[in-house]
Amino acid sequence: MKKYKLKKAFKGKKKGTRFYLVAESEFIGVKEFVLRTNDLTERFSISEAELKEYFLFLGHV
């Protein structure tokens, strides 16, 4: 599983909040990613552009 951290505030979450990438999908060239907060209480479904703009890859768990 991949781990990410917010580079800047996003959808009500503070910079530095950590997330797990739980699913990746691609349909007709459009990639979508599902991330869960570190405590697994919240889920975000985001685009590839949002992933690149707001999130920093920390490594594999």
Backbone as CSV, one residue per row, in Angstrom:
resi,resn,N_x,N_y,N_z,CA_x,CA_y,CA_z,C_x,C_y,C_z
1,MET,0.845,-1.166,0.000,0.000,0.000,0.000,0.898,1.240,0.000
2,LYS,0.473,2.267,-0.724,1.249,3.502,-0.805,0.738,4.505,0.216
3,LYS,1.657,5.325,0.730,1.318,6.324,1.721,1.611,7.719,1.151
4,TYR,0.682,8.649,1.373,0.799,10.017,0.879,0.568,11.003,2.007
5,LYS,0.995,12.247,1.763,0.800,13.325,2.727,0.380,14.565,1.942
6,LEU,-0.484,15.388,2.544,-0.943,16.599,1.884,0.159,17.656,1.831
7,LYS,0.356,18.248,0.651,1.311,19.339,0.480,0.695,20.670,0.889
8,LYS,-0.641,20.790,0.717,-1.383,21.988,1.105,-2.806,21.571,1.435
9,ALA,-3.548,22.439,2.093,-4.916,22.111,2.522,-5.760,21.651,1.335
10,PHE,-6.627,20.650,1.596,-7.445,20.065,0.541,-8.742,19.534,1.129
11,LYS,-9.871,20.028,0.640,-11.204,19.568,1.055,-11.363,19.485,2.578
12,GLY,-10.938,20.530,3.275,-11.116,20.594,4.722,-10.044,19.903,5.548
13,LYS,-9.071,19.304,4.915,-7.973,18.639,5.636,-6.741,19.533,5.631
14,LYS,-6.016,19.532,6.733,-4.835,20.382,6.886,-3.625,19.824,6.156
15,LYS,-2.718,20.718,5.818,-1.429,20.339,5.249,-0.752,19.360,6.210
16,GLY,-0.158,18.297,5.671,0.547,17.327,6.487,-0.278,16.102,6.864
17,THR,-1.597,16.144,6.627,-2.448,14.988,6.918,-1.988,13.812,6.074
18,ARG,-1.930,12.643,6.677,-1.445,11.448,5.963,-2.595,10.579,5.483
19,PHE,-2.367,9.961,4.332,-3.375,9.137,3.683,-2.758,7.850,3.170
20,TYR,-3.606,6.829,3.036,-3.237,5.580,2.369,-3.959,5.546,1.023
21,LEU,-3.265,5.134,-0.007,-3.893,4.912,-1.305,-4.461,3.503,-1.282
22,VAL,-5.780,3.381,-1.350,-6.413,2.064,-1.230,-6.874,1.506,-2.569
23,ALA,-7.041,2.366,-3.593,-7.473,1.868,-4.906,-7.088,2.836,-6.009
24,GLU,-6.740,2.265,-7.147,-6.468,3.029,-8.363,-7.309,2.416,-9.466
25,SER,-7.906,3.256,-10.300,-8.650,2.724,-11.433,-8.454,3.632,-12.641
26,GLU,-8.629,3.048,-13.806,-8.520,3.810,-15.041,-9.625,3.356,-15.976
27,PHE,-10.358,4.328,-16.491,-11.438,4.041,-17.428,-11.325,5.013,-18.588
28,ILE,-11.061,4.503,-19.757,-10.885,5.294,-20.982,-9.883,6.429,-20.764
29,GLY,-8.755,6.113,-20.205,-7.679,7.081,-20.022,-7.818,8.034,-18.847
30,VAL,-8.895,7.928,-18.083,-9.090,8.791,-16.919,-8.763,7.986,-15.668
31,LYS,-7.737,8.440,-14.942,-7.340,7.735,-13.725,-8.048,8.337,-12.519
32,GLU,-8.438,7.467,-11.605,-9.084,7.883,-10.365,-8.406,7.151,-9.211
33,PHE,-8.238,7.847,-8.109,-7.562,7.293,-6.950,-8.457,7.433,-5.728
34,VAL,-8.455,6.417,-4.876,-9.216,6.455,-3.632,-8.210,6.435,-2.487
35,LEU,-8.282,7.472,-1.663,-7.393,7.583,-0.511,-8.206,7.576,0.767
36,ARG,-7.634,7.017,1.816,-8.264,7.020,3.142,-7.316,7.705,4.109
37,THR,-7.887,8.426,5.065,-7.062,9.078,6.075,-6.315,8.019,6.885
38,ASN,-5.284,8.434,7.558,-4.434,7.524,8.322,-5.229,6.699,9.327
39,ASP,-6.278,7.298,9.919,-7.112,6.570,10.886,-8.281,5.832,10.211
40,LEU,-8.330,5.867,8.876,-9.309,5.168,8.037,-10.756,5.638,8.225
41,THR,-10.972,6.831,8.772,-12.326,7.328,9.005,-12.922,8.052,7.808
42,GLU,-12.089,8.638,6.938,-12.599,9.390,5.795,-12.012,8.858,4.498
43,ARG,-12.804,9.009,3.423,-12.409,8.524,2.115,-12.540,9.648,1.090
44,PHE,-11.541,9.769,0.215,-11.565,10.747,-0.860,-11.333,10.037,-2.180
45,SER,-12.123,10.381,-3.179,-11.951,9.881,-4.532,-11.476,11.069,-5.353
46,ILE,-10.260,10.984,-5.901,-9.652,12.140,-6.572,-9.116,11.767,-7.950
47,SER,-8.847,12.792,-8.741,-8.282,12.605,-10.079,-6.751,12.566,-9.995
48,GLU,-6.141,12.191,-11.094,-4.679,12.160,-11.158,-4.094,13.561,-10.980
49,ALA,-4.752,14.574,-11.554,-4.277,15.959,-11.427,-4.287,16.412,-9.966
50,GLU,-5.351,16.070,-9.235,-5.430,16.429,-7.813,-4.361,15.691,-7.016
51,LEU,-4.112,14.439,-7.339,-3.078,13.667,-6.643,-1.718,14.344,-6.798
52,LYS,-1.399,14.760,-8.017,-0.107,15.404,-8.281,-0.004,16.779,-7.635
53,GLU,-1.104,17.528,-7.610,-1.074,18.885,-7.077,-1.049,18.947,-5.553
54,TYR,-1.813,18.080,-4.899,-2.002,18.189,-3.458,-1.260,17.171,-2.606
55,PHE,-0.802,16.075,-3.192,-0.261,15.002,-2.380,1.209,14.711,-2.679
56,LEU,1.931,14.319,-1.651,3.342,13.971,-1.731,3.490,12.507,-1.370
57,PHE,4.119,11.729,-2.244,4.321,10.304,-2.021,5.366,10.092,-0.936
58,LEU,5.051,9.295,0.082,5.960,9.041,1.204,6.651,7.682,1.114
59,GLY,6.064,6.754,0.388,6.658,5.429,0.256,5.607,4.351,0.432
60,HIS,6.097,3.129,0.440,5.222,1.962,0.588,5.171,1.522,2.049
61,VAL,4.024,1.023,2.444,3.825,0.548,3.816,4.047,-0.923,3.851
